[in-house]
């Protein structure tokens, strides 16, 4: 198989994200807040840690994948998102105008 043929056969990725109630459960990974990393200031009570849900971790992972792929292949790889709760919702199309993090993360 030639490299050109290989690229043509694997240039599309579809993420199907399950937004069912099961994904509301925590995954024992806390949210990180920037202001809690800085030095403590008088009068400010630090926030208690908040665990991420499975849904949050899935979305963050998918968006990080997109960021890496679109940085390496700005126009060669197409990614589509389908989110399913009780019904499937397509978040973007194969159009070049919808192949960016700004468009995908607005949902």
OpenMM code with the backbone's topology and positions (N, CA, C; nanometers):
from openmm import Vec3, app, unit

residues = "UNK UNK UNK UNK UNK UNK UNK UNK UNK UNK UNK UNK UNK UNK UNK UNK UNK UNK UNK UNK UNK UNK UNK UNK UNK UNK UNK UNK UNK UNK UNK UNK UNK UNK UNK UNK UNK UNK UNK UNK UNK UNK UNK UNK UNK UNK UNK UNK UNK UNK UNK UNK UNK UNK UNK UNK UNK UNK UNK UNK UNK UNK UNK UNK UNK UNK UNK UNK UNK UNK UNK UNK UNK UNK UNK UNK UNK UNK UNK UNK UNK UNK UNK UNK UNK UNK UNK UNK UNK UNK UNK UNK UNK UNK UNK UNK UNK UNK UNK UNK UNK UNK UNK UNK UNK UNK UNK".split()
positions = [
    Vec3(0.0849, -0.1174, 0.0000),
    Vec3(0.0000, 0.0000, 0.0000),
    Vec3(0.0895, 0.1238, 0.0000),
    Vec3(0.0612, 0.2141, -0.0879),
    Vec3(0.1409, 0.3364, -0.0974),
    Vec3(0.1023, 0.4324, 0.0151),
    Vec3(0.1932, 0.5213, 0.0552),
    Vec3(0.1593, 0.6183, 0.1607),
    Vec3(0.0396, 0.7056, 0.1248),
    Vec3(0.0275, 0.7426, -0.0031),
    Vec3(-0.0851, 0.8265, -0.0446),
    Vec3(-0.2171, 0.7526, -0.0255),
    Vec3(-0.2188, 0.6233, -0.0599),
    Vec3(-0.3405, 0.5436, -0.0452),
    Vec3(-0.3751, 0.5266, 0.1026),
    Vec3(-0.2738, 0.5092, 0.1856),
    Vec3(-0.2960, 0.4951, 0.3294),
    Vec3(-0.3600, 0.6201, 0.3875),
    Vec3(-0.3132, 0.7372, 0.3469),
    Vec3(-0.3699, 0.8630, 0.3963),
    Vec3(-0.5146, 0.8770, 0.3515),
    Vec3(-0.5444, 0.8404, 0.2276),
    Vec3(-0.6807, 0.8516, 0.1771),
    Vec3(-0.7758, 0.7601, 0.2541),
    Vec3(-0.7267, 0.6458, 0.3017),
    Vec3(-0.8132, 0.5504, 0.3697),
    Vec3(-0.8338, 0.5828, 0.5169),
    Vec3(-0.7511, 0.6663, 0.5761),
    Vec3(-0.7662, 0.6933, 0.7189),
    Vec3(-0.7744, 0.8422, 0.7493),
    Vec3(-0.8335, 0.9190, 0.6633),
    Vec3(-0.8365, 1.0631, 0.6861),
    Vec3(-0.9607, 1.1106, 0.7606),
    Vec3(-1.0518, 1.0190, 0.7961),
    Vec3(-1.1723, 1.0584, 0.8690),
    Vec3(-1.1813, 0.9836, 1.0018),
    Vec3(-1.2216, 1.0573, 1.1057),
    Vec3(-1.2437, 0.9995, 1.2379),
    Vec3(-1.3800, 1.0452, 1.2862),
    Vec3(-1.4558, 0.9530, 1.3427),
    Vec3(-1.5862, 0.9864, 1.3994),
    Vec3(-1.5835, 0.9516, 1.5480),
    Vec3(-1.6144, 1.0500, 1.6323),
    Vec3(-1.6293, 1.0271, 1.7755),
    Vec3(-1.7778, 1.0165, 1.8057),
    Vec3(-1.8173, 0.9080, 1.8702),
    Vec3(-1.9539, 0.8935, 1.9188),
    Vec3(-1.9452, 0.8999, 2.0708),
    Vec3(-1.9946, 1.0086, 2.1269),
    Vec3(-1.9869, 1.0301, 2.2714),
    Vec3(-2.1224, 1.0007, 2.3347),
    Vec3(-2.1214, 0.9137, 2.4342),
    Vec3(-2.2428, 0.8714, 2.5037),
    Vec3(-2.2713, 0.9678, 2.6183),
    Vec3(-2.3810, 1.0389, 2.6100),
    Vec3(-2.4172, 1.1346, 2.7150),
    Vec3(-2.5328, 1.0802, 2.7985),
    Vec3(-2.5320, 0.9501, 2.8210),
    Vec3(-2.6357, 0.8877, 2.9026),
    Vec3(-2.6085, 0.9151, 3.0504),
    Vec3(-2.7050, 0.8884, 3.1384),
    Vec3(-2.6863, 0.9156, 3.2816),
    Vec3(-2.5651, 0.8446, 3.3430),
    Vec3(-2.5238, 0.7329, 3.2875),
    Vec3(-2.4070, 0.6616, 3.3409),
    Vec3(-2.2834, 0.7506, 3.3423),
    Vec3(-2.2702, 0.8387, 3.2464),
    Vec3(-2.1507, 0.9218, 3.2345),
    Vec3(-2.1523, 1.0431, 3.3280),
    Vec3(-2.2544, 1.0529, 3.4141),
    Vec3(-2.2560, 1.1577, 3.5164),
    Vec3(-2.1740, 1.1192, 3.6384),
    Vec3(-2.1375, 0.9923, 3.6494),
    Vec3(-2.0601, 0.9469, 3.7652),
    Vec3(-1.9204, 1.0064, 3.7633),
    Vec3(-1.8663, 1.0276, 3.8819),
    Vec3(-1.7313, 1.0809, 3.8936),
    Vec3(-1.6275, 0.9776, 3.8542),
    Vec3(-1.5115, 1.0256, 3.8164),
    Vec3(-1.4033, 0.9343, 3.7770),
    Vec3(-1.2806, 0.9509, 3.8666),
    Vec3(-1.3006, 1.0082, 3.9852),
    Vec3(-1.1937, 1.0251, 4.0846),
    Vec3(-1.0749, 1.1049, 4.0331),
    Vec3(-1.1027, 1.2000, 3.9478),
    Vec3(-0.9987, 1.2921, 3.9007),
    Vec3(-1.0489, 1.4335, 3.9274),
    Vec3(-0.9795, 1.5086, 4.0119),
    Vec3(-1.0307, 1.6412, 4.0480),
    Vec3(-1.0105, 1.7448, 3.9373),
    Vec3(-1.1038, 1.8404, 3.9324),
    Vec3(-1.0853, 1.9581, 3.8469),
    Vec3(-0.9701, 2.0392, 3.9036),
    Vec3(-0.8907, 2.0970, 3.8177),
    Vec3(-0.7815, 2.1820, 3.8635),
    Vec3(-0.8197, 2.3275, 3.8392),
    Vec3(-0.8084, 2.4079, 3.9425),
    Vec3(-0.8398, 2.5496, 3.9337),
    Vec3(-0.7113, 2.6287, 3.9426),
    Vec3(-0.6904, 2.7175, 3.8488),
    Vec3(-0.5666, 2.7956, 3.8426),
    Vec3(-0.5435, 2.8792, 3.9673),
    Vec3(-0.6481, 2.9426, 4.0190),
    Vec3(-0.6271, 3.0315, 4.1325),
    Vec3(-0.5884, 2.9552, 4.2586),
    Vec3(-0.6214, 2.8259, 4.2677),
    Vec3(-0.5844, 2.7499, 4.3871),
    Vec3(-0.4367, 2.7122, 4.3859),
    Vec3(-0.3703, 2.7208, 4.2703),
    Vec3(-0.2283, 2.6885, 4.2610),
    Vec3(-0.1407, 2.8056, 4.3047),
    Vec3(-0.1959, 2.9255, 4.3004),
    Vec3(-0.1165, 3.0428, 4.3376),
    Vec3(-0.1036, 3.0496, 4.4896),
    Vec3(-0.0225, 3.1406, 4.5327),
    Vec3(-0.0032, 3.1523, 4.6777),
    Vec3(-0.1335, 3.1972, 4.7435),
    Vec3(-0.1616, 3.1453, 4.8621),
    Vec3(-0.2862, 3.1811, 4.9311),
    Vec3(-0.2930, 3.3307, 4.9612),
    Vec3(-0.4101, 3.3866, 4.9450),
    Vec3(-0.4309, 3.5278, 4.9745),
    Vec3(-0.5202, 3.5388, 5.0976),
    Vec3(-0.4956, 3.6380, 5.1813),
    Vec3(-0.5770, 3.6515, 5.3022),
    Vec3(-0.7238, 3.6758, 5.2687),
    Vec3(-0.8108, 3.6088, 5.3427),
    Vec3(-0.9545, 3.6279, 5.3248),
    Vec3(-1.0174, 3.5400, 5.2188),
    Vec3(-0.9381, 3.4635, 5.1453),
    Vec3(-0.9934, 3.3755, 5.0417),
    Vec3(-0.9875, 3.2319, 5.0922),
    Vec3(-1.1029, 3.1691, 5.0972),
    Vec3(-1.1112, 3.0304, 5.1431),
    Vec3(-1.0917, 2.9403, 5.0216),
    Vec3(-0.9982, 2.8453, 5.0287),
    Vec3(-0.9769, 2.7572, 4.9136),
    Vec3(-1.0992, 2.6697, 4.8874),
    Vec3(-1.1225, 2.6418, 4.7604),
    Vec3(-1.2364, 2.5589, 4.7216),
    Vec3(-1.2084, 2.4129, 4.7514),
    Vec3(-1.3143, 2.3419, 4.7872),
    Vec3(-1.3026, 2.1973, 4.8046),
    Vec3(-1.2859, 2.1341, 4.6671),
    Vec3(-1.2120, 2.0247, 4.6571),
    Vec3(-1.1941, 1.9619, 4.5255),
    Vec3(-1.3267, 1.9099, 4.4693),
    Vec3(-1.3407, 1.9211, 4.3389),
    Vec3(-1.4594, 1.8734, 4.2682),
    Vec3(-1.4128, 1.7693, 4.1679),
    Vec3(-1.4713, 1.6492, 4.1748),
    Vec3(-1.4326, 1.5433, 4.0816),
    Vec3(-1.4940, 1.5653, 3.9443),
    Vec3(-1.4169, 1.5331, 3.8419),
    Vec3(-1.4677, 1.5366, 3.7050),
    Vec3(-1.5618, 1.4181, 3.6850),
    Vec3(-1.6585, 1.4361, 3.5977),
    Vec3(-1.7457, 1.3249, 3.5607),
    Vec3(-1.6809, 1.2477, 3.4465),
    Vec3(-1.7315, 1.1280, 3.4225),
    Vec3(-1.6833, 1.0509, 3.3074),
    Vec3(-1.7071, 1.1291, 3.1785),
    Vec3(-1.8201, 1.1993, 3.1712),
    Vec3(-1.8526, 1.2797, 3.0528),
    Vec3(-1.7464, 1.3865, 3.0295),
    Vec3(-1.7086, 1.4584, 3.1336),
    Vec3(-1.6079, 1.5635, 3.1218),
    Vec3(-1.4749, 1.5066, 3.0737),
    Vec3(-1.4356, 1.3935, 3.1287),
    Vec3(-1.3091, 1.3312, 3.0875),
    Vec3(-1.3132, 1.2866, 2.9417),
    Vec3(-1.4266, 1.2318, 2.8982),
    Vec3(-1.4401, 1.1895, 2.7577),
    Vec3(-1.4311, 1.3089, 2.6633),
    Vec3(-1.5006, 1.4163, 2.6969),
    Vec3(-1.4993, 1.5356, 2.6115),
    Vec3(-1.3600, 1.5970, 2.6071),
    Vec3(-1.2940, 1.6093, 2.7226),
    Vec3(-1.1580, 1.6643, 2.7253),
    Vec3(-1.0627, 1.5800, 2.6412),
    Vec3(-1.0745, 1.4486, 2.6500),
    Vec3(-0.9869, 1.3596, 2.5727),
    Vec3(-1.0100, 1.3746, 2.4229),
    Vec3(-1.1365, 1.3797, 2.3822),
    Vec3(-1.1681, 1.3942, 2.2400),
    Vec3(-1.1190, 1.5287, 2.1862),
    Vec3(-1.1363, 1.6358, 2.2635),
    Vec3(-1.0898, 1.7673, 2.2189),
    Vec3(-0.9376, 1.7741, 2.2134),
    Vec3(-0.8707, 1.7081, 2.3065),
    Vec3(-0.7240, 1.7053, 2.3032),
    Vec3(-0.6751, 1.6282, 2.1805),
    Vec3(-0.7434, 1.5182, 2.1464),
    Vec3(-0.7109, 1.4431, 2.0251),
    Vec3(-0.7233, 1.5353, 1.9031),
    Vec3(-0.8334, 1.6099, 1.8961),
    Vec3(-0.8549, 1.7026, 1.7839),
    Vec3(-0.7440, 1.8063, 1.7768),
    Vec3(-0.7089, 1.8630, 1.8901),
    Vec3(-0.6045, 1.9657, 1.8923),
    Vec3(-0.4741, 1.9112, 1.8362),
    Vec3(-0.4360, 1.7918, 1.8785),
    Vec3(-0.3106, 1.7320, 1.8315),
    Vec3(-0.3179, 1.7018, 1.6823),
    Vec3(-0.4263, 1.6370, 1.6391),
    Vec3(-0.4395, 1.5999, 1.4973),
    Vec3(-0.4432, 1.7235, 1.4090),
    Vec3(-0.5200, 1.8247, 1.4469),
    Vec3(-0.5297, 1.9448, 1.3632),
    Vec3(-0.4025, 2.0280, 1.3665),
    Vec3(-0.3219, 2.0158, 1.4728),
    Vec3(-0.1910, 2.0818, 1.4737),
    Vec3(-0.0950, 2.0132, 1.3773),
    Vec3(-0.0997, 1.8806, 1.3727),
    Vec3(-0.0084, 1.8046, 1.2860),
    Vec3(-0.0558, 1.8069, 1.1412),
    Vec3(-0.1865, 1.7889, 1.1203),
    Vec3(-0.2454, 1.7855, 0.9856),
    Vec3(-0.3527, 1.8944, 0.9761),
    Vec3(-0.3169, 2.0185, 0.9520),
    Vec3(-0.4163, 2.1265, 0.9530),
    Vec3(-0.5296, 2.1093, 0.8524),
    Vec3(-0.5049, 2.0417, 0.7421),
    Vec3(-0.6135, 2.0273, 0.6444),
    Vec3(-0.6287, 1.8847, 0.5942),
    Vec3(-0.5542, 1.7906, 0.6473),
    Vec3(-0.5571, 1.6555, 0.5923),
    Vec3(-0.6449, 1.5557, 0.6634),
    Vec3(-0.6892, 1.5861, 0.7846),
    Vec3(-0.7696, 1.4913, 0.8619),
    Vec3(-0.9032, 1.5547, 0.8983),
    Vec3(-1.0090, 1.4790, 0.8815),
    Vec3(-1.1437, 1.5267, 0.9126),
    Vec3(-1.1955, 1.4531, 1.0358),
    Vec3(-1.2589, 1.5263, 1.1263),
    Vec3(-1.3118, 1.4688, 1.2497),
    Vec3(-1.4564, 1.5128, 1.2649),
    Vec3(-1.5419, 1.4174, 1.2993),
    Vec3(-1.6832, 1.4469, 1.3190),
    Vec3(-1.7252, 1.3976, 1.4574),
    Vec3(-1.8164, 1.4723, 1.5207),
    Vec3(-1.8663, 1.4363, 1.6524),
    Vec3(-2.0149, 1.4060, 1.6460),
    Vec3(-2.0528, 1.2950, 1.7080),
    Vec3(-2.1929, 1.2603, 1.7268),
    Vec3(-2.2110, 1.2390, 1.8763),
    Vec3(-2.3052, 1.3110, 1.9357),
    Vec3(-2.3332, 1.2977, 2.0781),
    Vec3(-2.4689, 1.2317, 2.0915),
    Vec3(-2.4749, 1.1316, 2.1771),
    Vec3(-2.5979, 1.0561, 2.1925),
    Vec3(-2.6440, 1.0602, 2.3372),
    Vec3(-2.7673, 1.1030, 2.3590),
    Vec3(-2.8308, 1.0877, 2.4891),
    Vec3(-2.9496, 0.9947, 2.4668),
    Vec3(-3.0650, 1.0483, 2.4371),
    Vec3(-3.1784, 0.9661, 2.3966),
    Vec3(-3.1956, 0.9699, 2.2455),
    Vec3(-3.1194, 1.0569, 2.1834),
    Vec3(-3.1248, 1.0768, 2.0393),
    Vec3(-2.9854, 1.1202, 1.9946),
    Vec3(-2.9482, 1.0860, 1.8735),
    Vec3(-2.8158, 1.1241, 1.8220),
    Vec3(-2.8181, 1.2680, 1.7710),
    Vec3(-2.7115, 1.3419, 1.8026),
    Vec3(-2.6962, 1.4803, 1.7577),
    Vec3(-2.5599, 1.4928, 1.6917),
    Vec3(-2.5590, 1.5342, 1.5671),
    Vec3(-2.4322, 1.5554, 1.4970),
    Vec3(-2.3876, 1.6990, 1.5213),
    Vec3(-2.2655, 1.7144, 1.5766),
    Vec3(-2.2184, 1.8472, 1.6142),
    Vec3(-2.1499, 1.9222, 1.5018),
    Vec3(-2.0920, 1.8499, 1.4075),
    Vec3(-2.0243, 1.9175, 1.2963),
    Vec3(-2.0289, 1.8294, 1.1727),
    Vec3(-2.0031, 1.8904, 1.0601),
    Vec3(-2.0021, 1.8171, 0.9333),
    Vec3(-1.8578, 1.8015, 0.8863),
    Vec3(-1.8415, 1.7467, 0.7677),
    Vec3(-1.7076, 1.7306, 0.7098),
    Vec3(-1.6584, 1.8602, 0.6457),
    Vec3(-1.7386, 1.9649, 0.6491),
    Vec3(-1.7010, 2.0933, 0.5900),
    Vec3(-1.5758, 2.1489, 0.6572),
    Vec3(-1.4870, 2.2070, 0.5788),
    Vec3(-1.3621, 2.2633, 0.6317),
    Vec3(-1.3886, 2.3746, 0.7330),
    Vec3(-1.5002, 2.4453, 0.7191),
    Vec3(-1.5308, 2.5541, 0.8128),
    Vec3(-1.5694, 2.5026, 0.9514),
    Vec3(-1.6043, 2.3746, 0.9613),
    Vec3(-1.6430, 2.3167, 1.0900),
    Vec3(-1.5356, 2.2248, 1.1474),
    Vec3(-1.4197, 2.2232, 1.0856),
    Vec3(-1.3092, 2.1384, 1.1306),
    Vec3(-1.2101, 2.2195, 1.2136),
    Vec3(-1.2559, 2.2678, 1.3285),
    Vec3(-1.1692, 2.3439, 1.4186),
    Vec3(-1.2241, 2.3348, 1.5601),
    Vec3(-1.1372, 2.3592, 1.6576),
    Vec3(-1.1766, 2.3479, 1.7982),
    Vec3(-1.2823, 2.4500, 1.8380),
    Vec3(-1.2758, 2.5687, 1.7819),
    Vec3(-1.3735, 2.6720, 1.8171),
    Vec3(-1.5148, 2.6258, 1.7832),
    Vec3(-1.5327, 2.5670, 1.6669),
    Vec3(-1.6658, 2.5215, 1.6269),
    Vec3(-1.7109, 2.4032, 1.7121),
    Vec3(-1.6250, 2.3049, 1.7270),
    Vec3(-1.6616, 2.1821, 1.7981),
    Vec3(-1.6881, 2.2089, 1.9462),
    Vec3(-1.6097, 2.2933, 2.0082),
    Vec3(-1.6241, 2.3142, 2.1528),
    Vec3(-1.7365, 2.4104, 2.1899),
    Vec3(-1.8038, 2.4694, 2.0935),
    Vec3(-1.9158, 2.5586, 2.1237),
    Vec3(-2.0431, 2.4841, 2.1594),
    Vec3(-2.0425, 2.3530, 2.1526),
    Vec3(-2.1640, 2.2762, 2.1840),
    Vec3(-2.1652, 2.2292, 2.3242),
] * unit.nanometer
topology = app.Topology()
chain = topology.addChain("A")
for resn in residues:
    res = topology.addResidue(resn, chain)
    for name in ("N", "CA", "C"):
        topology.addAtom(name, app.Element.getBySymbol(name[0]), res)
